[in-house]
Amino acid sequence: MLFKKENYQIKSNSIGFYQDLEHLDGLGLSSVSANLYTNKKNRDELVLFYFRKGASHATVYTQSNIKSENIKWNLNNSKEKIYALLVNTRNANAFTGKEGYKSINNIAALLSDLLSKKQIEDEEEPKKIKIKNLLFASTGTIGEIFPEKKITDSIPNLIENIKYVQNKYIWIKAAMGILTTDTRPKLSMEECKIAGTPIKIYGLAKGSGMIYPDMATTLGFVFTDAKINANVLKKLLKKNIENTFNAISCDGDTSTNDMVSIFSTGYANHKEVKSYKDKMLNEFEKSLNIVLKNLAKSVAADGEGASKFIVIKVEKCKNEIDAKKICFSVANSPLVKTAIAGEDPNWGRIVMALGKAKVKINLKKLNINIGPYKIIENGKISLNYNESEVAEYMKSLEIKINIQIGSGSKEFEVYTMDLTKKYIEINADYRT
């Protein structure tokens, strides 16, 4: 499997390493090409997640002051059960104004009509699917006219190709369909129990650049067959986003389109969970956190141009807020990230990043480790410091930096990647 619970590593993106996401009751999947990428013929960039009997849901959105039109649409609608989520790549539908919003509304009207007809064809008790039962996610270039016609022309084909029974390859096809500059799909799964009933939690995400927490930092979608109401899902997602999608950074930039959603089809055979304090949720919440963290780590590891995955942990801090500030001060430092890219054990750059975090630090209690090697002990260079040993460690695919402040008992951990020449190439050539 690509992801491990406690020992995450960058590995080959060979299809054989991906977890075997299989069938999840109540969900239909479809992905097609709408020719949104004129230079990448026939790649899928339109993905539909269809919930046959509707799904309880919760979503966290970007806190950017400039939001994409699809997010505005979602915030204005989607208050009830969700019957479908439509995701498009190539175009962010951000800074497109009234026309971009109108396009989403027109697409929603078509989806509503065709999915309502599919309900009549396939369901014993068909439902009329309203536009407020639909969610939208967009990712890609900001400020370009939204390709409404290409998308509406492709929706009949998208609905015709809905797969009610999924397998590993159908999930990977959907995960590939939501990518932009990503180099590989991002999937994760866990299984647990609620009141003795087996439960599946499947997730996929996209994200490679413009990644920094101010809600979620990317597109992420989690699906479960558990029977959990929307209010409980909202509390679960809000809590578990903090040490997962809100603990990653690639470049310190927050997108206009960030959203992470969880959907519950309710097909599992257990009593509906209506209270966040219900002890039946304990195992489910642990498994949900693992799925979210694996997806978040995979985003950081696949950061644009990344050659190394970096884990920064701050311990023994006065409070979690300070620990988080220090973590991100190090994670977002171009000097730290380029030193790691160059495999240079220049620990002075870590010290610099600590100093600019605006957190009070008692140097006499400061300890810094790079991997297993002690660099700073009680505010001084370790007597056992051997630069050649640390330089050899810097060749690893995964770099761990541990910082102990010595002012308390709180901690935080952040995931990021190095900054390479490839990052500049990718973003310099993004539209050309």
GURO-478896 format. One record per residue (C-alpha): residue number from 0; residue in one letter; x, y, z. Coordinates in steps of 0.1 Angstrom, whole numbers, always signed. Last residue first. Layout:
# residues N
<site n="NUM" res="A" xx="X" yy="Y" zz="Z"/>
...
This chain:
# residues 432
<site n="431" res="T" xx="+21" yy="+281" zz="-218"/>
<site n="430" res="R" xx="-4" yy="+285" zz="-189"/>
<site n="429" res="Y" xx="+17" yy="+270" zz="-161"/>
<site n="428" res="D" xx="+51" yy="+276" zz="-178"/>
<site n="427" res="A" xx="+66" yy="+298" zz="-151"/>
<site n="426" res="N" xx="+47" yy="+278" zz="-125"/>
<site n="425" res="I" xx="+61" yy="+244" zz="-135"/>
<site n="424" res="E" xx="+96" yy="+258" zz="-142"/>
<site n="423" res="I" xx="+98" yy="+275" zz="-109"/>
<site n="422" res="Y" xx="+88" yy="+243" zz="-90"/>
<site n="421" res="K" xx="+113" yy="+224" zz="-111"/>
<site n="420" res="K" xx="+141" yy="+245" zz="-98"/>
<site n="419" res="T" xx="+134" yy="+230" zz="-64"/>
<site n="418" res="L" xx="+117" yy="+239" zz="-32"/>
<site n="417" res="D" xx="+114" yy="+211" zz="-7"/>
<site n="416" res="M" xx="+82" yy="+196" zz="+6"/>
<site n="415" res="T" xx="+57" yy="+201" zz="+34"/>
<site n="414" res="Y" xx="+40" yy="+183" zz="+64"/>
<site n="413" res="V" xx="+34" yy="+200" zz="+97"/>
<site n="412" res="E" xx="+33" yy="+186" zz="+133"/>
<site n="411" res="F" xx="+21" yy="+203" zz="+164"/>
<site n="410" res="E" xx="+30" yy="+201" zz="+201"/>
<site n="409" res="K" xx="+20" yy="+212" zz="+236"/>
<site n="408" res="S" xx="+38" yy="+203" zz="+269"/>
<site n="407" res="G" xx="+54" yy="+236" zz="+280"/>
<site n="406" res="S" xx="+83" yy="+260" zz="+275"/>
<site n="405" res="G" xx="+110" yy="+236" zz="+264"/>
<site n="404" res="I" xx="+110" yy="+246" zz="+227"/>
<site n="403" res="Q" xx="+118" yy="+212" zz="+213"/>
<site n="402" res="I" xx="+123" yy="+211" zz="+175"/>
<site n="401" res="N" xx="+122" yy="+180" zz="+154"/>
<site n="400" res="I" xx="+130" yy="+181" zz="+117"/>
<site n="399" res="K" xx="+124" yy="+150" zz="+96"/>
<site n="398" res="I" xx="+135" yy="+146" zz="+60"/>
<site n="397" res="E" xx="+119" yy="+119" zz="+37"/>
<site n="396" res="L" xx="+135" yy="+111" zz="+4"/>
<site n="395" res="S" xx="+169" yy="+107" zz="+21"/>
<site n="394" res="K" xx="+200" yy="+125" zz="+8"/>
<site n="393" res="M" xx="+199" yy="+148" zz="+38"/>
<site n="392" res="Y" xx="+209" yy="+119" zz="+60"/>
<site n="391" res="E" xx="+243" yy="+118" zz="+43"/>
<site n="390" res="A" xx="+248" yy="+155" zz="+50"/>
<site n="389" res="V" xx="+238" yy="+149" zz="+86"/>
<site n="388" res="E" xx="+266" yy="+123" zz="+90"/>
<site n="387" res="S" xx="+291" yy="+146" zz="+73"/>
<site n="386" res="E" xx="+281" yy="+174" zz="+96"/>
<site n="385" res="N" xx="+289" yy="+155" zz="+128"/>
<site n="384" res="Y" xx="+273" yy="+170" zz="+159"/>
<site n="383" res="N" xx="+283" yy="+150" zz="+190"/>
<site n="382" res="L" xx="+291" yy="+181" zz="+211"/>
<site n="381" res="S" xx="+257" yy="+195" zz="+202"/>
<site n="380" res="I" xx="+257" yy="+231" zz="+191"/>
<site n="379" res="K" xx="+243" yy="+251" zz="+219"/>
<site n="378" res="G" xx="+208" yy="+262" zz="+230"/>
<site n="377" res="N" xx="+201" yy="+233" zz="+253"/>
<site n="376" res="E" xx="+212" yy="+208" zz="+227"/>
<site n="375" res="I" xx="+213" yy="+219" zz="+190"/>
<site n="374" res="I" xx="+221" yy="+195" zz="+162"/>
<site n="373" res="K" xx="+212" yy="+161" zz="+175"/>
<site n="372" res="Y" xx="+210" yy="+136" zz="+147"/>
<site n="371" res="P" xx="+182" yy="+110" zz="+143"/>
<site n="370" res="G" xx="+165" yy="+130" zz="+116"/>
<site n="369" res="I" xx="+175" yy="+167" zz="+119"/>
<site n="368" res="N" xx="+172" yy="+174" zz="+157"/>
<site n="367" res="I" xx="+168" yy="+207" zz="+174"/>
<site n="366" res="N" xx="+168" yy="+215" zz="+211"/>
<site n="365" res="L" xx="+161" yy="+249" zz="+227"/>
<site n="364" res="K" xx="+160" yy="+251" zz="+265"/>
<site n="363" res="K" xx="+189" yy="+276" zz="+270"/>
<site n="362" res="L" xx="+176" yy="+295" zz="+239"/>
<site n="361" res="N" xx="+144" yy="+305" zz="+257"/>
<site n="360" res="I" xx="+120" yy="+312" zz="+228"/>
<site n="359" res="K" xx="+92" yy="+337" zz="+227"/>
<site n="358" res="V" xx="+72" yy="+332" zz="+195"/>
<site n="357" res="K" xx="+73" yy="+357" zz="+167"/>
<site n="356" res="A" xx="+80" yy="+330" zz="+141"/>
<site n="355" res="K" xx="+110" yy="+351" zz="+127"/>
<site n="354" res="G" xx="+135" yy="+336" zz="+151"/>
<site n="353" res="L" xx="+125" yy="+300" zz="+145"/>
<site n="352" res="A" xx="+130" yy="+305" zz="+107"/>
<site n="351" res="M" xx="+166" yy="+318" zz="+114"/>
<site n="350" res="V" xx="+173" yy="+287" zz="+135"/>
<site n="349" res="I" xx="+161" yy="+265" zz="+107"/>
<site n="348" res="R" xx="+183" yy="+284" zz="+83"/>
<site n="347" res="G" xx="+213" yy="+279" zz="+106"/>
<site n="346" res="W" xx="+207" yy="+242" zz="+102"/>
<site n="345" res="N" xx="+225" yy="+242" zz="+68"/>
<site n="344" res="P" xx="+226" yy="+204" zz="+63"/>
<site n="343" res="D" xx="+227" yy="+209" zz="+25"/>
<site n="342" res="E" xx="+208" yy="+183" zz="+5"/>
<site n="341" res="G" xx="+203" yy="+209" zz="-22"/>
<site n="340" res="A" xx="+165" yy="+205" zz="-20"/>
<site n="339" res="I" xx="+169" yy="+207" zz="+18"/>
<site n="338" res="A" xx="+187" yy="+240" zz="+15"/>
<site n="337" res="T" xx="+161" yy="+252" zz="-9"/>
<site n="336" res="K" xx="+133" yy="+244" zz="+16"/>
<site n="335" res="V" xx="+150" yy="+261" zz="+45"/>
<site n="334" res="L" xx="+158" yy="+292" zz="+25"/>
<site n="333" res="P" xx="+123" yy="+294" zz="+10"/>
<site n="332" res="S" xx="+109" yy="+294" zz="+46"/>
<site n="331" res="N" xx="+73" yy="+281" zz="+45"/>
<site n="330" res="A" xx="+79" yy="+249" zz="+65"/>
<site n="329" res="V" xx="+101" yy="+267" zz="+91"/>
<site n="328" res="S" xx="+76" yy="+295" zz="+99"/>
<site n="327" res="F" xx="+49" yy="+269" zz="+95"/>
<site n="326" res="C" xx="+61" yy="+248" zz="+123"/>
<site n="325" res="I" xx="+69" yy="+278" zz="+145"/>
<site n="324" res="K" xx="+34" yy="+292" zz="+142"/>
<site n="323" res="K" xx="+19" yy="+258" zz="+148"/>
<site n="322" res="A" xx="+38" yy="+253" zz="+181"/>
<site n="321" res="D" xx="+28" yy="+288" zz="+192"/>
<site n="320" res="I" xx="-9" yy="+280" zz="+186"/>
<site n="319" res="E" xx="-5" yy="+246" zz="+203"/>
<site n="318" res="N" xx="+6" yy="+262" zz="+236"/>
<site n="317" res="K" xx="+37" yy="+266" zz="+257"/>
<site n="316" res="C" xx="+57" yy="+243" zz="+235"/>
<site n="315" res="K" xx="+73" yy="+210" zz="+245"/>
<site n="314" res="E" xx="+73" yy="+198" zz="+209"/>
<site n="313" res="V" xx="+75" yy="+212" zz="+173"/>
<site n="312" res="K" xx="+74" yy="+186" zz="+145"/>
<site n="311" res="I" xx="+84" yy="+193" zz="+109"/>
<site n="310" res="V" xx="+80" yy="+165" zz="+84"/>
<site n="309" res="I" xx="+95" yy="+170" zz="+50"/>
<site n="308" res="F" xx="+88" yy="+150" zz="+18"/>
<site n="307" res="K" xx="+116" yy="+154" zz="-8"/>
<site n="306" res="S" xx="+120" yy="+158" zz="-45"/>
<site n="305" res="A" xx="+91" yy="+182" zz="-50"/>
<site n="304" res="G" xx="+86" yy="+200" zz="-83"/>
<site n="303" res="E" xx="+51" yy="+210" zz="-74"/>
<site n="302" res="G" xx="+41" yy="+194" zz="-42"/>
<site n="301" res="D" xx="+34" yy="+157" zz="-44"/>
<site n="300" res="A" xx="+46" yy="+149" zz="-9"/>
<site n="299" res="A" xx="+25" yy="+177" zz="+5"/>
<site n="298" res="V" xx="-6" yy="+164" zz="-13"/>
<site n="297" res="S" xx="+1" yy="+128" zz="-2"/>
<site n="296" res="K" xx="+4" yy="+140" zz="+34"/>
<site n="295" res="A" xx="-30" yy="+156" zz="+32"/>
<site n="294" res="L" xx="-46" yy="+124" zz="+18"/>
<site n="293" res="N" xx="-29" yy="+103" zz="+44"/>
<site n="292" res="K" xx="-40" yy="+127" zz="+72"/>
<site n="291" res="L" xx="-76" yy="+127" zz="+60"/>
<site n="290" res="V" xx="-78" yy="+89" zz="+58"/>
<site n="289" res="I" xx="-61" yy="+85" zz="+92"/>
<site n="288" res="N" xx="-84" yy="+111" zz="+108"/>
<site n="287" res="L" xx="-115" yy="+93" zz="+95"/>
<site n="286" res="S" xx="-102" yy="+60" zz="+110"/>
<site n="285" res="K" xx="-98" yy="+76" zz="+144"/>
<site n="284" res="E" xx="-133" yy="+92" zz="+141"/>
<site n="283" res="F" xx="-149" yy="+59" zz="+131"/>
<site n="282" res="E" xx="-134" yy="+41" zz="+161"/>
<site n="281" res="N" xx="-147" yy="+66" zz="+186"/>
<site n="280" res="L" xx="-181" yy="+72" zz="+168"/>
<site n="279" res="M" xx="-201" yy="+46" zz="+188"/>
<site n="278" res="K" xx="-192" yy="+66" zz="+219"/>
<site n="277" res="D" xx="-219" yy="+91" zz="+209"/>
<site n="276" res="K" xx="-206" yy="+126" zz="+217"/>
<site n="275" res="Y" xx="-211" yy="+139" zz="+182"/>
<site n="274" res="S" xx="-248" yy="+130" zz="+185"/>
<site n="273" res="K" xx="-272" yy="+118" zz="+157"/>
<site n="272" res="V" xx="-256" yy="+85" zz="+147"/>
<site n="271" res="E" xx="-281" yy="+66" zz="+127"/>
<site n="270" res="K" xx="-287" yy="+30" zz="+140"/>
<site n="269" res="H" xx="-266" yy="+5" zz="+121"/>
<site n="268" res="N" xx="-269" yy="-14" zz="+87"/>
<site n="267" res="A" xx="-246" yy="+7" zz="+65"/>
<site n="266" res="Y" xx="-263" yy="+24" zz="+36"/>
<site n="265" res="G" xx="-262" yy="+59" zz="+51"/>
<site n="264" res="T" xx="-246" yy="+75" zz="+20"/>
<site n="263" res="S" xx="-224" yy="+97" zz="+42"/>
<site n="262" res="F" xx="-205" yy="+124" zz="+23"/>
<site n="261" res="I" xx="-174" yy="+143" zz="+36"/>
<site n="260" res="S" xx="-161" yy="+175" zz="+19"/>
<site n="259" res="V" xx="-129" yy="+194" zz="+17"/>
<site n="258" res="M" xx="-128" yy="+227" zz="-2"/>
<site n="257" res="D" xx="-102" yy="+251" zz="-15"/>
<site n="256" res="N" xx="-111" yy="+272" zz="-46"/>
<site n="255" res="T" xx="-96" yy="+306" zz="-41"/>
<site n="254" res="S" xx="-63" yy="+289" zz="-32"/>
<site n="253" res="T" xx="-41" yy="+297" zz="-2"/>
<site n="252" res="D" xx="-4" yy="+303" zz="-10"/>
<site n="251" res="G" xx="+24" yy="+293" zz="+14"/>
<site n="250" res="D" xx="+43" yy="+272" zz="-11"/>
<site n="249" res="C" xx="+37" yy="+236" zz="-3"/>
<site n="248" res="S" xx="+20" yy="+237" zz="+31"/>
<site n="247" res="I" xx="+3" yy="+211" zz="+52"/>
<site n="246" res="A" xx="-12" yy="+210" zz="+87"/>
<site n="245" res="N" xx="-46" yy="+224" zz="+80"/>
<site n="244" res="F" xx="-53" yy="+194" zz="+57"/>
<site n="243" res="T" xx="-45" yy="+170" zz="+86"/>
<site n="242" res="N" xx="-41" yy="+183" zz="+121"/>
<site n="241" res="E" xx="-69" yy="+208" zz="+119"/>
<site n="240" res="I" xx="-92" yy="+190" zz="+95"/>
<site n="239" res="N" xx="-101" yy="+165" zz="+121"/>
<site n="238" res="K" xx="-121" yy="+189" zz="+143"/>
<site n="237" res="K" xx="-140" yy="+207" zz="+115"/>
<site n="236" res="L" xx="-147" yy="+174" zz="+98"/>
<site n="235" res="L" xx="-161" yy="+156" zz="+129"/>
<site n="234" res="K" xx="-182" yy="+186" zz="+138"/>
<site n="233" res="K" xx="-197" yy="+189" zz="+103"/>
<site n="232" res="L" xx="-203" yy="+152" zz="+101"/>
<site n="231" res="V" xx="-223" yy="+153" zz="+134"/>
<site n="230" res="N" xx="-245" yy="+181" zz="+121"/>
<site n="229" res="A" xx="-250" yy="+163" zz="+87"/>
<site n="228" res="N" xx="-263" yy="+130" zz="+102"/>
<site n="227" res="I" xx="-243" yy="+98" zz="+103"/>
<site n="226" res="K" xx="-253" yy="+64" zz="+88"/>
<site n="225" res="A" xx="-219" yy="+50" zz="+77"/>
<site n="224" res="D" xx="-215" yy="+42" zz="+40"/>
<site n="223" res="T" xx="-185" yy="+66" zz="+38"/>
<site n="222" res="F" xx="-171" yy="+90" zz="+13"/>
<site n="221" res="V" xx="-143" yy="+116" zz="+16"/>
<site n="220" res="F" xx="-136" yy="+143" zz="-9"/>
<site n="219" res="G" xx="-105" yy="+166" zz="-9"/>
<site n="218" res="L" xx="-98" yy="+197" zz="-30"/>
<site n="217" res="T" xx="-69" yy="+217" zz="-17"/>
<site n="216" res="T" xx="-58" yy="+240" zz="+12"/>
<site n="215" res="A" xx="-83" yy="+230" zz="+39"/>
<site n="214" res="M" xx="-94" yy="+260" zz="+59"/>
<site n="213" res="D" xx="-67" yy="+286" zz="+58"/>
<site n="212" res="P" xx="-39" yy="+261" zz="+53"/>
<site n="211" res="Y" xx="-13" yy="+265" zz="+25"/>
<site n="210" res="I" xx="-12" yy="+249" zz="-9"/>
<site n="209" res="M" xx="-11" yy="+270" zz="-41"/>
<site n="208" res="G" xx="+6" yy="+240" zz="-57"/>
<site n="207" res="S" xx="+2" yy="+202" zz="-57"/>
<site n="206" res="G" xx="-34" yy="+194" zz="-48"/>
<site n="205" res="K" xx="-59" yy="+168" zz="-55"/>
<site n="204" res="A" xx="-78" yy="+145" zz="-31"/>
<site n="203" res="L" xx="-94" yy="+111" zz="-27"/>
<site n="202" res="G" xx="-111" yy="+94" zz="+2"/>
<site n="201" res="Y" xx="-128" yy="+61" zz="+12"/>
<site n="200" res="I" xx="-142" yy="+53" zz="+46"/>
<site n="199" res="K" xx="-159" yy="+19" zz="+48"/>
<site n="198" res="I" xx="-179" yy="+7" zz="+78"/>
<site n="197" res="P" xx="-184" yy="-28" zz="+92"/>
<site n="196" res="T" xx="-213" yy="-29" zz="+118"/>
<site n="195" res="G" xx="-204" yy="-38" zz="+154"/>
<site n="194" res="A" xx="-219" yy="-7" zz="+168"/>
<site n="193" res="I" xx="-199" yy="+14" zz="+143"/>
<site n="192" res="K" xx="-170" yy="-5" zz="+129"/>
<site n="191" res="C" xx="-138" yy="+3" zz="+110"/>
<site n="190" res="E" xx="-123" yy="+3" zz="+75"/>
<site n="189" res="E" xx="-98" yy="+27" zz="+61"/>
<site n="188" res="M" xx="-91" yy="+42" zz="+27"/>
<site n="187" res="S" xx="-68" yy="+66" zz="+9"/>
<site n="186" res="L" xx="-64" yy="+80" zz="-26"/>
<site n="185" res="K" xx="-42" yy="+106" zz="-42"/>
<site n="184" res="P" xx="-36" yy="+104" zz="-79"/>
<site n="183" res="R" xx="-1" yy="+111" zz="-93"/>
<site n="182" res="T" xx="+20" yy="+140" zz="-108"/>
<site n="181" res="D" xx="-3" yy="+168" zz="-97"/>
<site n="180" res="T" xx="-3" yy="+199" zz="-119"/>
<site n="179" res="T" xx="-41" yy="+196" zz="-124"/>
<site n="178" res="L" xx="-58" yy="+164" zz="-111"/>
<site n="177" res="I" xx="-95" yy="+158" zz="-108"/>
<site n="176" res="G" xx="-98" yy="+131" zz="-134"/>
<site n="175" res="M" xx="-69" yy="+111" zz="-120"/>
<site n="174" res="A" xx="-88" yy="+104" zz="-88"/>
<site n="173" res="A" xx="-119" yy="+94" zz="-109"/>
<site n="172" res="K" xx="-97" yy="+69" zz="-129"/>
<site n="171" res="I" xx="-81" yy="+57" zz="-97"/>
<site n="170" res="W" xx="-116" yy="+50" zz="-82"/>
<site n="169" res="I" xx="-127" yy="+31" zz="-114"/>
<site n="168" res="Y" xx="-94" yy="+12" zz="-112"/>
<site n="167" res="K" xx="-99" yy="+0" zz="-77"/>
<site n="166" res="N" xx="-134" yy="-12" zz="-82"/>
<site n="165" res="Q" xx="-168" yy="+5" zz="-83"/>
<site n="164" res="V" xx="-203" yy="-8" zz="-88"/>
<site n="163" res="Y" xx="-229" yy="+18" zz="-96"/>
<site n="162" res="K" xx="-208" yy="+31" zz="-125"/>
<site n="161" res="I" xx="-222" yy="+62" zz="-142"/>
<site n="160" res="N" xx="-213" yy="+63" zz="-179"/>
<site n="159" res="E" xx="-247" yy="+76" zz="-191"/>
<site n="158" res="I" xx="-244" yy="+104" zz="-166"/>
<site n="157" res="L" xx="-211" yy="+116" zz="-180"/>
<site n="156" res="N" xx="-222" yy="+112" zz="-216"/>
<site n="155" res="P" xx="-253" yy="+134" zz="-209"/>
<site n="154" res="I" xx="-230" yy="+159" zz="-191"/>
<site n="153" res="S" xx="-205" yy="+164" zz="-219"/>
<site n="152" res="D" xx="-223" yy="+191" zz="-239"/>
<site n="151" res="T" xx="-230" yy="+209" zz="-206"/>
<site n="150" res="I" xx="-193" yy="+209" zz="-198"/>
<site n="149" res="K" xx="-181" yy="+221" zz="-232"/>
<site n="148" res="K" xx="-209" yy="+247" zz="-232"/>
<site n="147" res="E" xx="-200" yy="+261" zz="-197"/>
<site n="146" res="P" xx="-163" yy="+266" zz="-204"/>
<site n="145" res="F" xx="-158" yy="+293" zz="-176"/>
<site n="144" res="I" xx="-141" yy="+324" zz="-190"/>
<site n="143" res="E" xx="-106" yy="+326" zz="-176"/>
<site n="142" res="G" xx="-98" yy="+345" zz="-144"/>
<site n="141" res="I" xx="-81" yy="+318" zz="-123"/>
<site n="140" res="T" xx="-66" yy="+287" zz="-140"/>
<site n="139" res="G" xx="-74" yy="+253" zz="-126"/>
<site n="138" res="T" xx="-98" yy="+238" zz="-100"/>
<site n="137" res="S" xx="-136" yy="+236" zz="-97"/>
<site n="136" res="A" xx="-159" yy="+219" zz="-72"/>
<site n="135" res="F" xx="-197" yy="+218" zz="-74"/>
<site n="134" res="L" xx="-224" yy="+205" zz="-51"/>
<site n="133" res="L" xx="-260" yy="+195" zz="-60"/>
<site n="132" res="N" xx="-292" yy="+190" zz="-40"/>
<site n="131" res="K" xx="-299" yy="+228" zz="-43"/>
<site n="130" res="I" xx="-304" yy="+222" zz="-80"/>
<site n="129" res="K" xx="-333" yy="+199" zz="-72"/>
<site n="128" res="I" xx="-333" yy="+161" zz="-77"/>
<site n="127" res="K" xx="-369" yy="+148" zz="-79"/>
<site n="126" res="K" xx="-367" yy="+114" zz="-62"/>
<site n="125" res="P" xx="-374" yy="+79" zz="-75"/>
<site n="124" res="E" xx="-388" yy="+52" zz="-52"/>
<site n="123" res="E" xx="-379" yy="+20" zz="-70"/>
<site n="122" res="E" xx="-348" yy="+36" zz="-85"/>
<site n="121" res="D" xx="-331" yy="+31" zz="-119"/>
<site n="120" res="E" xx="-351" yy="+48" zz="-147"/>
<site n="119" res="I" xx="-371" yy="+73" zz="-126"/>
<site n="118" res="Q" xx="-339" yy="+83" zz="-108"/>
<site n="117" res="K" xx="-321" yy="+86" zz="-141"/>
<site n="116" res="K" xx="-348" yy="+111" zz="-152"/>
<site n="115" res="S" xx="-341" yy="+131" zz="-120"/>
<site n="114" res="L" xx="-304" yy="+129" zz="-128"/>
<site n="113" res="L" xx="-310" yy="+144" zz="-163"/>
<site n="112" res="D" xx="-331" yy="+174" zz="-150"/>
<site n="111" res="S" xx="-310" yy="+183" zz="-120"/>
<site n="110" res="L" xx="-278" yy="+180" zz="-140"/>
<site n="109" res="L" xx="-292" yy="+204" zz="-166"/>
<site n="108" res="A" xx="-303" yy="+229" zz="-140"/>
<site n="107" res="A" xx="-270" yy="+226" zz="-121"/>
<site n="106" res="I" xx="-251" yy="+234" zz="-153"/>
<site n="105" res="N" xx="-272" yy="+265" zz="-158"/>
<site n="104" res="N" xx="-266" yy="+276" zz="-122"/>
<site n="103" res="I" xx="-229" yy="+270" zz="-125"/>
<site n="102" res="S" xx="-228" yy="+290" zz="-157"/>
<site n="101" res="K" xx="-247" yy="+319" zz="-140"/>
<site n="100" res="Y" xx="-220" yy="+320" zz="-113"/>
<site n="99" res="G" xx="-192" yy="+323" zz="-139"/>
<site n="98" res="E" xx="-212" yy="+350" zz="-158"/>
<site n="97" res="K" xx="-218" yy="+370" zz="-126"/>
<site n="96" res="G" xx="-181" yy="+373" zz="-118"/>
<site n="95" res="T" xx="-154" yy="+352" zz="-134"/>
<site n="94" res="F" xx="-128" yy="+360" zz="-107"/>
<site n="93" res="A" xx="-127" yy="+322" zz="-100"/>
<site n="92" res="N" xx="-142" yy="+296" zz="-123"/>
<site n="91" res="A" xx="-111" yy="+275" zz="-115"/>
<site n="90" res="N" xx="-107" yy="+262" zz="-151"/>
<site n="89" res="R" xx="-85" yy="+232" zz="-160"/>
<site n="88" res="T" xx="-104" yy="+207" zz="-138"/>
<site n="87" res="N" xx="-141" yy="+200" zz="-132"/>
<site n="86" res="V" xx="-158" yy="+183" zz="-103"/>
<site n="85" res="L" xx="-195" yy="+176" zz="-100"/>
<site n="84" res="L" xx="-209" yy="+164" zz="-67"/>
<site n="83" res="A" xx="-243" yy="+147" zz="-67"/>
<site n="82" res="Y" xx="-274" yy="+139" zz="-47"/>
<site n="81" res="I" xx="-267" yy="+160" zz="-16"/>
<site n="80" res="K" xx="-292" yy="+161" zz="+12"/>
<site n="79" res="E" xx="-302" yy="+196" zz="+22"/>
<site n="78" res="K" xx="-284" yy="+229" zz="+26"/>
<site n="77" res="S" xx="-268" yy="+227" zz="-8"/>
<site n="76" res="N" xx="-274" yy="+263" zz="-19"/>
<site n="75" res="N" xx="-259" yy="+297" zz="-12"/>
<site n="74" res="L" xx="-226" yy="+283" zz="+1"/>
<site n="73" res="N" xx="-223" yy="+259" zz="-28"/>
<site n="72" res="W" xx="-229" yy="+288" zz="-53"/>
<site n="71" res="K" xx="-203" yy="+309" zz="-37"/>
<site n="70" res="I" xx="-179" yy="+279" zz="-38"/>
<site n="69" res="N" xx="-187" yy="+274" zz="-75"/>
<site n="68" res="E" xx="-180" yy="+311" zz="-82"/>
<site n="67" res="S" xx="-145" yy="+309" zz="-68"/>
<site n="66" res="K" xx="-137" yy="+328" zz="-36"/>
<site n="65" res="I" xx="-117" yy="+360" zz="-30"/>
<site n="64" res="N" xx="-114" yy="+368" zz="+7"/>
<site n="63" res="S" xx="-97" yy="+335" zz="+12"/>
<site n="62" res="Q" xx="-111" yy="+315" zz="+40"/>
<site n="61" res="T" xx="-114" yy="+284" zz="+18"/>
<site n="60" res="Y" xx="-142" yy="+260" zz="+25"/>
<site n="59" res="V" xx="-151" yy="+232" zz="+49"/>
<site n="58" res="T" xx="-178" yy="+208" zz="+38"/>
<site n="57" res="A" xx="-204" yy="+185" zz="+55"/>
<site n="56" res="H" xx="-227" yy="+159" zz="+40"/>
<site n="55" res="S" xx="-257" yy="+137" zz="+44"/>
<site n="54" res="A" xx="-261" yy="+117" zz="+12"/>
<site n="53" res="G" xx="-289" yy="+112" zz="-14"/>
<site n="52" res="K" xx="-306" yy="+80" zz="-23"/>
<site n="51" res="R" xx="-285" yy="+73" zz="-55"/>
<site n="50" res="F" xx="-255" yy="+95" zz="-45"/>
<site n="49" res="Y" xx="-237" yy="+105" zz="-77"/>
<site n="48" res="F" xx="-200" yy="+115" zz="-77"/>
<site n="47" res="L" xx="-193" yy="+130" zz="-112"/>
<site n="46" res="V" xx="-159" yy="+138" zz="-126"/>
<site n="45" res="L" xx="-150" yy="+161" zz="-155"/>
<site n="44" res="E" xx="-114" yy="+164" zz="-165"/>
<site n="43" res="D" xx="-107" yy="+130" zz="-181"/>
<site n="42" res="R" xx="-78" yy="+131" zz="-206"/>
<site n="41" res="N" xx="-90" yy="+128" zz="-242"/>
<site n="40" res="K" xx="-66" yy="+154" zz="-257"/>
<site n="39" res="K" xx="-41" yy="+171" zz="-236"/>
<site n="38" res="N" xx="-31" yy="+203" zz="-253"/>
<site n="37" res="T" xx="-67" yy="+215" zz="-256"/>
<site n="36" res="Y" xx="-74" yy="+208" zz="-220"/>
<site n="35" res="L" xx="-111" yy="+213" zz="-214"/>
<site n="34" res="N" xx="-118" yy="+185" zz="-239"/>
<site n="33" res="A" xx="-149" yy="+174" zz="-220"/>
<site n="32" res="S" xx="-132" yy="+141" zz="-211"/>
<site n="31" res="V" xx="-152" yy="+117" zz="-189"/>
<site n="30" res="S" xx="-154" yy="+105" zz="-153"/>
<site n="29" res="S" xx="-183" yy="+86" zz="-136"/>
<site n="28" res="L" xx="-189" yy="+72" zz="-102"/>
<site n="27" res="G" xx="-221" yy="+60" zz="-85"/>
<site n="26" res="L" xx="-225" yy="+58" zz="-47"/>
<site n="25" res="G" xx="-251" yy="+42" zz="-25"/>
<site n="24" res="D" xx="-230" yy="+13" zz="-14"/>
<site n="23" res="L" xx="-192" yy="+17" zz="-16"/>
<site n="22" res="H" xx="-174" yy="-8" zz="-38"/>
<site n="21" res="E" xx="-136" yy="-12" zz="-39"/>
<site n="20" res="L" xx="-107" yy="+10" zz="-29"/>
<site n="19" res="D" xx="-77" yy="-12" zz="-31"/>
<site n="18" res="Q" xx="-49" yy="+9" zz="-17"/>
<site n="17" res="Y" xx="-24" yy="+21" zz="-43"/>
<site n="16" res="F" xx="+10" yy="+5" zz="-46"/>
<site n="15" res="G" xx="+2" yy="-15" zz="-77"/>
<site n="14" res="I" xx="-5" yy="+16" zz="-97"/>
<site n="13" res="S" xx="+31" yy="+25" zz="-96"/>
<site n="12" res="N" xx="+35" yy="+59" zz="-81"/>
<site n="11" res="S" xx="+68" yy="+49" zz="-66"/>
<site n="10" res="K" xx="+72" yy="+58" zz="-30"/>
<site n="9" res="I" xx="+73" yy="+89" zz="-8"/>
<site n="8" res="Q" xx="+71" yy="+76" zz="+28"/>
<site n="7" res="Y" xx="+46" yy="+78" zz="+56"/>
<site n="6" res="N" xx="+55" yy="+58" zz="+87"/>
<site n="5" res="E" xx="+26" yy="+61" zz="+111"/>
<site n="4" res="K" xx="-5" yy="+50" zz="+93"/>
<site n="3" res="K" xx="+11" yy="+38" zz="+61"/>
<site n="2" res="F" xx="+2" yy="+49" zz="+27"/>
<site n="1" res="L" xx="+11" yy="+35" zz="-7"/>
<site n="0" res="M" xx="+0" yy="+0" zz="+0"/>
